[in-house]
Amino acid sequence: MFESILKRIREKVRMRQYVVTLHAEEEMDSITAEWKYLITGKTFNGRDIVIITVYVE
């Protein structure tokens, strides 16, 4: 399951199909019961990138 979720998240990031809400920014600093994924990597131009996402089915 994790691999398929990661694949979908990567696809959305590459296609720039994501939104960072004010609530998301606030939640990044808190501990909740939701599943959160931290993804690190490099952008196409070589810059470091970190993505935190909450997966909701």
Secondary structure as UniProt FT lines:
FT   HELIX           2..14
FT   TURN            15..16
FT   HELIX           22..27
FT   TURN            28..29
FT   STRAND          36..42
FT   TURN            44..45
FT   STRAND          48..54
//
